[in-house]
Structures are given as structure tokens and as C-alpha cells.
Amino acid sequence: MKRYEIRWAQLDPTKGAEMAKTRPVVVVSLDALNARLQTVTVCPLTSQLHGAWRTRLEVRVAGKRAEIAVDQIRTVSKARLGSKMGALTPAEAGSLRRLITEMYGE
């Protein structure tokens, strides 16, 4: 699994307001960690668009508009991940890095 790949993930069971069901996610953890750990950090994607939310990044996946929900970032077992759907473009990856840094960095 590589950083910025988009993969299917089984996110159930969940609690509270966590995003549920099987849905695409973007792997955001570093490749060095992905190679060694049994977990990966991901951001789920949603087709529910909220253009005004600063915690979301709009992208195209399989020809459809979607948002990366950076406010729903979580670490999951690799066993939850399925097949690869694609990957972010370099520009999308850069935008995602900036948003994660803005939200969780200094």
C-alpha cells in the first residue's frame, strides 16, 4: 500500500458520527510506515459534497466528484482495505498535504 492510493475500505463497525460502510479511502500514512506496520492512516471519501467545509478536499475518483474527509482521518488495520481504485494526482496530493498540515500541524 502506497501513500495517496485510493482503496476500498470496510469501515464498519463504527461508533457515533464516524463514517461507516464500505467506501473509498485515501492512504495518507508514510510509505515507510505502510511497509512495516499492520495499520495505515486513511481519509475516507464521500459523495456528499460540502463545498464550504474547509475540512474537505474535492477530487475526481472513477470519473465522479467526491470529497476527501480530512475531518474523518483515522488509522485502520490493513485487513480492512481492499482493491486499489486509483491514486491522487500530484496536485491533489499536494493540496491534501497542505490541508492536513493546516488542520493538524502547528
Buried (B, 14 or more C-beta within 10 A) or exposed (E): BEBBBBBBBBBEEEEEEEBEEEBBBBBBBEEEEBEEBEBBBBBBBBEEEEEEEEBBBEBEBEEEEBBBBBBBBBEBEBEBBEEEBBBBEEEBBEBBBEBBEEEEEE
